Amino acid sequence: MSTNESGLLYIDSRRRTNGTTNDFTFSWAEDIDMDAVGLLSVVLPNTQYNINQHNNTISTTEGANTVIVTLRSGVNNIAGLLSTLGTALRNNVKE
């Protein structure tokens, strides 16, 4: 827990008393006298998979050669996705 002169209380799940980052308890030793409580901001990371079992295949056809690439489920940034696709396609090219 940390505070500043304006009386703001900053709670960070990394400093939780127990629980997980999604469901935690936070406690502090001293009593806090307050008239009201308000939430100024919250930071929630995007943890939704952008590749899942419903959108994890890509197929490409060149002549008689069809390549189907199956991607692993998870969160992928564009650089990682391009690298994975490039590797999979190179490994499946028949010359």
N, C-alpha and C positions, 0 to 999 in steps of 0.2 A: 504494500500500500504506500502511496505517496500523496502528499497534498501540496498545495501552493497557497499563496497569500489570500486568494479569493475564496478559499474553502473548498476547492474542487477536490474530489477524491478519485484517483485513478486506480482502476482495478484491472489487472492483467491475469488472464487464465494461466499464464506460465508461473505465476506466484500463488496458485490456488492452495487451499488447505488440504483438500482431497477431491477426488473425482477425476474426470477426464477434461480435456480442453473444451468439449461440447456440453458437459454437464458437471459443474463443479461448485464447491463451497469455498467462500472466501471469508476469512475472519481476521480480526485484529485485536490487539490486547487492550487498547484504551477505549473508553466510552466516547462517543461522538454526540454532541448536542446539536440537533438540527431541527429546523422548522419545516422544511420541505425537501423532497427528493425529486430530481429530474434527470433524465438521460440526455446528455448533450450529443454524444456520438457513439457509434459502435462500428467495429471493423469485423466483417465476416468474410473469410476467404472463400473463393469459388472452389468448391470441392466436388462439383458435379462432373462425372466422367463425360468427356466429349467424344470418346470412342467407347461403344458398348456392343453387346451381342446383336443389336439390331442394325448397326451401321459400321461393322468392322471388316467388310470385304470390298475390294476394288478389283474389277476385272478390266483387262485391256486385251485387244485382239489386233494382231498384225499379220496379215495373210492368213495362214492356217493355224498360226500359233496364238493360243489364248492363255493368258496368265491370270490366275486369280490369287490375289494377295490377301491374306487374313491378318489383320492387325490385332495386337493384344489390347484388351480393354484397359482404360485408364485415361488420365489427363495427359494430353500431348500438346506441346507448343508447336508452332509451325516448323521450326528448325528440326526438332526431333521427328516430326511426322514426315518431312521431306527426306530426312536421312533414312528412316525406316523403309519408306516406299522405294527409295533409290536402291538400297541394298536388296530388298526383296525382288525387285524387278530385274536387277543385274543377275541375281542368283537363279532366276527362272528363264532367262533368255536362251533360246535354242538357236544356234547358228548353223 
